[in-house]
Amino acid sequence: VQLQASGGGLVHPGGSLRPSCAASGLIFSSNHVAWLRQAPGKEHEFVAAAPTGGGSTVYADSVKGRFTISRDNAKRTVFLQMNSLKPEDTAVYYCAAARRRTIIFTTAEAKDVRTYEYWGQGTEVTVSS
């Protein structure tokens, strides 16, 4: 399984970025996908998830209203539109995937970084003036 993230970079506060992640080696449409991040000196944290099977997207409170996750099953790609970026959004952003095992993917499961069995290599986002 490979999850290849790209599209990070340096941006001023208030700016936007749209990283993407291309997946291979897995049945993409059968996997929940998510973006996770790790800021310098901190643990990995959940950012956003796009469940498979028609479930609603899930967001961390810190990014709700500013970030939008989307997935294109035909292109096996997941995106993260990041608007109104803040210095505290500075982190390495990872895309991740989890096989669908149950009918319902709960919000608690979506927000738990341990749910995701496949992780990409990360793309760095720096928000600074």
N, C-alpha and C positions, 0 to 999 in steps of 0.2 A: 504494500500500500504506500502510495506517495501523495502527499499534500504539499503542493508547491505554492507558497505565498509570495506575492510581489506587490509593489505599489506603495510601499512606505516611503518616508522621506522627512525632510525638514520643512516645517510650515510655521508661519507666525500665528500667534493667538487669534482666534476668530476665523482662521482659514479652514480649508476642507481638504480631505484626501479620500481616495476610494481604492483601498487595497483589494486584491482579488486572490483567489486560491483555486488552483486547478487540481482535480483529484484523478488518480488512476489506481488501478489494481483492486478496486472494490466496486460493488454494485451501488453506485452513488444514490440512486433513488430509494434505496432501502436503508439509508443511513440518515440519522439526524446530524446536522452540521452546526458548528458554532465557531465563534471567535473568542479567544481567551487572550490575556495579556499578562506580562510580568514587568513591572516597573523596577528600576534599579534598587536593589536592597530589599525588595518585597517578594512575597510569594505570588504564585500564579493566581489570577482572579478571572472570573467569568465576565464576559462583555455582552454577548448576544448569541441567541440560538435560533435556528430555523429548522423545526422538526419536519420529518417526512410524514406522509400520510395525511396532509391537510391540517396539521396542528398549527396553532397560532405562534407567532414569533415571541420570543422572551428577551427581555433586556435587563441589564443591571440598572439599578436606580440612578447611578452616577452618569449614565449615558442616555437614558430615556429622553426622547424628544430631540436628541441631537444626532444619534446614530441610527442607521437603518441597515438591517441585514437582509439579503435576498439570495436566492439560489436559482440556478438555471440547470435543471436536471439534464436537458438535452446536451448542454455543453460541459456538464460535470464540473461546474464552477460555482463558487460562493463568493459574494461581494460584501463589503462593509462600507457603506457611505457614511463618512464622518464629517459632520458640519460643526461649526462653532467650537472648534478645538480649543482646549485649555492646556496650560503647561502640565497640569496633573494627568493629562492623557498620555504623556510621554512614557513609552514602554516598547517592549518587543511584543508584537501581535502575532499570535499563532492561530491558524485554523485547525480545527479538530473535528473528528467524526466519531459517531457511536452507532453501532448496529441497532436497528429497531428490534426490540425483544418483546415489547408489550403493546397492547392496543393504544393505551394512553401514555404519553410522555409528559410527566408532571413537571410543573414549574420547578419544584425542588430538585428533581433529577437534572433538568436543563441547567440549573445554576451551580451544580456540583461539578467541579473540574475533574473529579475522579470518575465521572460517568464516561468520559471520552477516552476510547482505547487507541485511537489513531491521532497523532499530532504531526503537524508540518514543522518546518525548520524555523519559521518566524520571519517577520519583516519589521524593521525598526521604524518607529514613528517618534519624531522629536518635535515638540511644540515649544518654540522659543522666539523671543523677539531679538 
